[in-house]
């Protein structure tokens, strides 16, 4: 790690408060933003009708296909969508924005500002990090199950096409990941129209069946969901593991809030997306309930595509494939965004980031994440073969993240919104029972594939926490031997030759002398006319007010300490930030400015810090981190890197 790594993290004490603003780049009318949200945000939950209802009956639960059970399942889907998505996430958690941003890491950063000094703060951080870790497992399974379930519609058109399903799905998925490097700015304009057509198709197909069998509307009554549990008991409990597939994507809605805003997303959900989804689920139930039991047993194997008449099934397969392609694109972009947040908050080493749009700062591409996801998705498709098999692996990551968000919601109520505990407890317990039941039901999927997202989440959690802990230990070791800059400046002014130009020494700490400066004067015995010790601090807010970006202190004798403040959603462009720091001894001319970086090499030691295996993992992450030159957009021909050794 170089000494110019982002210096703030929820795990670190002393994070400076930042005056932040909500400048997310959102513009346009509420209606226009609501339409844009339909294309970008709701793809994951919007493609669930392809497999959610089917898996409830054809999964491991072995539910009888009759009127009572169909009404019970549809009722359970309706109330799950209402309670988990509409109330818990869209109504309650979307109020918990961190300067407009949502998601587990943004929520943890928000909570850390209010409970960061309490003895339970570390638990809040760990819960948030684990929820983020589970997202990576979800982001691998979602493209695989979505695209595969859409392409499987070909078998409804012609059973002889079954051998082509996996090859076609793999080609589409590889193309999806190859497309990421070019960004989605050019094709993104098509997302909203296509998804609007998709949701209208969902509604139309469902409404047609409801008209033919309006008896399905009795499922609006929670009595049928309750009776499902009364009559079937444990079987109904297992069925919850499949019913939850209807609400997958709820956590993603919260994470994507910063792109469009709370108001437009609520308008999209309540005014368009939720009604269309419910019409389709009720329509699938109406179709099954209106069939004889033997015919229903065949139709329930793939009910979605059978909602359409035979001549419209192939166009429906094509539309579904395009919709799942868009949904997968949104999940992959979400993985890039979460990774960027984790880097800025100090939970992940620097990775190479490429911006795919000149106008939208949020459109980024992270090659290592992209290719890792692609390999994982290909392995999943080849291993599980069908979307039904993948459904066994799907859901546990989502329900785990939702359950963690419920616990964090309790901290939010008491620690941030200052509710009395006797008001907060019943609300949290109510949602914890619901979310916990879904999570418990999904635990029975672990032997059949549910282990995969858990293993991915555990690996991600280990890497994230190891990096955060290792960085803290390195800073602590370096601080122990740090020389105060004031003493160094006075002793160095007469012991080294001053040369023209500006030298900027990047430092992870706002105190002490960076090792690169010590090594430079030790070996080269020169100092530039202007010496600036620069630290980049990442605030626990998504954006920092441009007026508060720069901070500097004149130490005398040509020495300055400067600080650039950035939010965890912002790009750390150091040369651009220096252009606005004109008071620090004058303007910065990049042609006469040299950047000095420190690169540390880890040495094994007997000091109590981390287990030796975690030290080795941290050292591996350190070696493979992207260069600070790329991360901070430094001019390539103006950088000098000096090495040192550190024991942790």
Secondary structure, DSSP 8 states (H G I E B T S, - for coil): -BTTS----TTSS--------------S-HHHHHHHHHHHTSHHHHTGGGTHHHHHHHSTT----SHHHHHHHHHHHHHHIIIIIIIIIIIIGGG--BTTB-SHHHHHHHHHHHHTTSTTHHHHHHHHHHHHHHHHHHHHHHHHHHHHHHHTTHHHH-GGGGGGHHHHHHHHHHHHHHHGGG-STTTTHHHHHHHHHHHHHHHHHHHHHHHH-GGGGGGGSHHHHHHHHHHHTHHHHHHHHHHGGGGTTHHHHHHTHHHH-HHHHHHHIIIIIHHHHHHHHHHHHHHHHTS-HHHHHHHTTSHHHHTS-GGGHHHHHHHHHHHHHHHHHHHHHHHHHHHHHHHHTTSS-----EE--SS-TT-EE-HHHHHHHHHHHHHHHHHH-SHHHHHHHSSHHHHHHHHHHHHHHHHIIIIIS---HHHHHHHHHHHHHHHHHHHHHHHTTGGGTTHHHHHHHHHHHHHHHHHHHHHHHHHHHHHHT---HHHHHHHHTTTSEEEEEEEEEE-SSSSS--HHHHHHHHHT-EEEEEEEEEEEEE-SSS---GGGSEEEEEEETTEEEEEEEE-TTS---HHHHHHT-TTTTS---GGGEEEEEEEEEEE--SSSSS-HHHHHHHHHHHHHS--HHHHTT--GGGEEEEEEEEE-
